[in-house]
């Protein structure tokens, strides 16, 4: 029997209550995309509550996040 839900193995740093998603909410990542395993936070930087990471991109060697 085929299922239309998938349980994702997410990093412990990703705080979500539910790790099971419907297939319509998922999309394949192109093979050329580099995925960050860890996000470094400097102690002297401000902290913000982030609801969702909408996009990310590199400018040179610096990674920028678009968040909601």
N, C-alpha and C positions, 0 to 999 in steps of 0.2 A: 504494500500500500504506500503510495507516494505521499509525502507531507509537503505542505506549503509554508511551514515554519522551520526556522533554523536557530539553533542555540550557538551563539558565538563565544569563542574563547578569547575574552578581552583581557587587557592588562589590568592588574590590580589598581593602577592609578586612575582608571576610568570608572568613575562612580555612577553606576546605573543600577536601578532596582531590578530590572528585568533584562536578561541576556538572550531572550528568545524573540526573534523578529520575523514578521511575515516576509515572504520572498519579494513582494512588491516594494518593500522598503530598502532592499539591498541592491547593489550593483557591483560588477566586477571592477577591480582596480587594474588599470593598465600595468603591464609588467615593468615598464620603464620608470614607474613612480617609486621613489625612495620613501619608505615609511619610517617615521621616527619611532624608536622604541622607548625613549625617555625624553621628558621635557625638563630642561634645567631652569630652575627659578633662582634668581639671585636674591639673597636675604634682604638687601637694601631696597628692592623694588616693591612697589605697591601691589597689593593683592586685590583681585576682583572676583566676584561671583560670576561664573560663566555658565550660561544655560546650555549653549550648544556651540561647537566649533563648526562654522559654516564652510570655511575654505582655508587653505594654507598655500603659501608660495615662497620661493626663495628670491631674494634680491642680493645677488652676489653669493656670499656664503652665509647670509643671515636669513633665518626662517621667520616669516611673519604669519600670524593667524588672524583670520576674520572671525569674530565671535559675536554671539548674540547674548 
